Amino acid sequence: MSDERTPPSLEELDARLREARRVAGMDPPDAPPGQPAGGVSNGDMALGLRVGVELVAGVLFGLALGYGIDWWLDTKPWGMIILIFLGAIAGFMNVYRLTSGQGYAAGFDKSQKRDGGE
C-alpha cells in the first residue's frame, strides 16, 4: 500500500476526456466562423428577448390602459378585459412585423419595391 503514484495533472485528464469524447462521437460539431461554439449568436438571443418584450409590453400596456379607463368611466372590468385582448393582439402583430422583416414603416410593402411598382 505504499504505492506513491502521483495523480495525473488536469491537462492530462482534459486531454484524455477530449479523446474519449472524440472516439465516442460526442464532440459538438465545429461552429462556422463568426458563430459561438454553442450555436446561438448574440443576435439570436437579442431577437428572442425582443419578441418576449413585445408580447409582454402589449399585454401590460393594455392592462394599464384598461384599468385607467375602468377607473375613469367606472366600467369595471370590461375596459380592462377588452384592452388586454387588444394589447395581446398588438403584441402579436409587432412580433409578426419583426419576424417578417417589415419593421415599423407604415404602408411599406416589399412586393411593390421588388416588382418595381410605385
C-alpha positions as CSV (number, residue, x, y, z in Angstrom):
1,M,0.0,0.0,0.0
2,S,3.0,2.3,-0.2
3,D,2.3,3.0,-3.9
4,E,3.5,6.6,-4.2
5,R,1.9,7.4,-7.6
6,T,1.2,11.0,-8.3
7,P,-2.3,11.8,-9.7
8,P,-2.4,12.9,-13.3
9,S,-2.4,16.6,-14.0
10,L,-5.6,18.4,-15.0
11,E,-4.3,19.0,-18.5
12,E,-3.7,15.2,-18.9
13,L,-7.2,14.4,-17.7
14,D,-8.6,17.0,-20.0
15,A,-6.8,15.6,-23.0
16,R,-8.0,12.1,-22.1
17,L,-11.6,13.3,-21.8
18,R,-11.4,15.0,-25.2
19,E,-10.0,11.9,-26.8
20,A,-12.7,9.7,-25.3
21,R,-15.5,12.2,-26.4
22,R,-14.0,12.3,-29.9
23,V,-13.8,8.5,-30.2
24,A,-17.4,8.1,-28.8
25,G,-18.7,10.7,-31.3
26,M,-19.9,13.1,-28.5
27,D,-18.0,16.2,-29.7
28,P,-20.3,19.0,-30.8
29,P,-19.8,20.0,-34.4
30,D,-17.4,22.8,-35.1
31,A,-19.1,26.2,-35.3
32,P,-18.9,28.2,-38.5
33,P,-16.6,31.2,-38.5
34,G,-18.2,34.1,-36.6
35,Q,-20.5,31.8,-34.6
36,P,-20.0,30.9,-31.0
37,A,-19.5,27.2,-30.1
38,G,-23.0,26.8,-28.6
39,G,-24.6,27.6,-32.0
40,V,-26.6,30.6,-30.7
41,S,-25.4,34.0,-31.6
42,N,-26.0,37.2,-29.7
43,G,-28.3,38.4,-32.5
44,D,-30.5,35.3,-32.0
45,M,-30.7,35.9,-28.3
46,A,-31.5,39.6,-28.8
47,L,-34.3,38.7,-31.2
48,G,-35.8,36.2,-28.7
49,L,-35.6,38.8,-26.0
50,R,-37.2,41.4,-28.2
51,V,-40.1,39.0,-29.1
52,G,-40.7,38.3,-25.4
53,V,-40.6,42.0,-24.6
54,E,-43.0,42.9,-27.4
55,L,-45.6,40.3,-26.2
56,V,-45.4,41.3,-22.5
57,A,-45.4,45.0,-23.2
58,G,-48.5,44.8,-25.3
59,V,-50.4,42.9,-22.6
60,L,-49.1,45.2,-19.8
61,F,-50.0,48.3,-21.8
62,G,-53.5,47.0,-22.4
63,L,-53.8,46.1,-18.7
64,A,-52.7,49.6,-17.6
65,L,-54.8,51.5,-20.1
66,G,-57.9,49.3,-19.4
67,Y,-57.5,49.8,-15.6
68,G,-57.3,53.6,-16.2
69,I,-60.4,53.6,-18.4
70,D,-62.3,51.4,-15.9
71,W,-61.4,53.8,-13.1
72,W,-62.3,56.9,-15.1
73,L,-65.6,55.6,-16.6
74,D,-66.5,53.2,-13.8
75,T,-67.0,50.3,-16.2
76,K,-65.1,47.6,-14.2
77,P,-63.9,45.1,-15.5
78,W,-64.9,45.4,-19.2
79,G,-62.4,48.0,-20.2
80,M,-59.5,46.1,-18.8
81,I,-60.7,42.8,-20.3
82,I,-61.1,44.3,-23.8
83,L,-57.9,46.2,-23.7
84,I,-55.8,43.2,-22.5
85,F,-57.0,41.3,-25.6
86,L,-56.3,44.3,-27.8
87,G,-52.8,44.6,-26.3
88,A,-52.1,40.9,-26.8
89,I,-53.2,41.3,-30.5
90,A,-50.9,44.4,-30.9
91,G,-48.1,42.4,-29.4
92,F,-48.6,39.5,-31.8
93,M,-48.8,42.0,-34.7
94,N,-45.5,43.5,-33.6
95,V,-43.8,40.1,-33.4
96,Y,-45.2,39.3,-36.9
97,R,-43.8,42.5,-38.2
98,L,-40.5,41.9,-36.5
99,T,-40.1,38.3,-37.8
100,S,-41.3,39.1,-41.4
101,G,-38.8,41.9,-41.7
102,Q,-41.4,44.6,-42.2
103,G,-40.2,46.9,-39.4
104,Y,-42.3,49.7,-38.3
105,A,-42.7,51.6,-41.5
106,A,-46.3,52.5,-42.2
107,G,-47.5,51.2,-45.6
108,F,-44.3,49.5,-46.6
109,D,-44.8,46.6,-48.9
110,K,-41.9,44.6,-50.1
111,S,-43.7,43.3,-53.2
112,Q,-44.1,46.8,-54.6
113,K,-40.4,47.5,-54.3
114,R,-39.4,44.1,-55.6
115,D,-41.7,44.3,-58.6
116,G,-40.7,47.8,-59.5
117,G,-44.2,49.2,-58.9
118,E,-44.7,52.6,-57.3
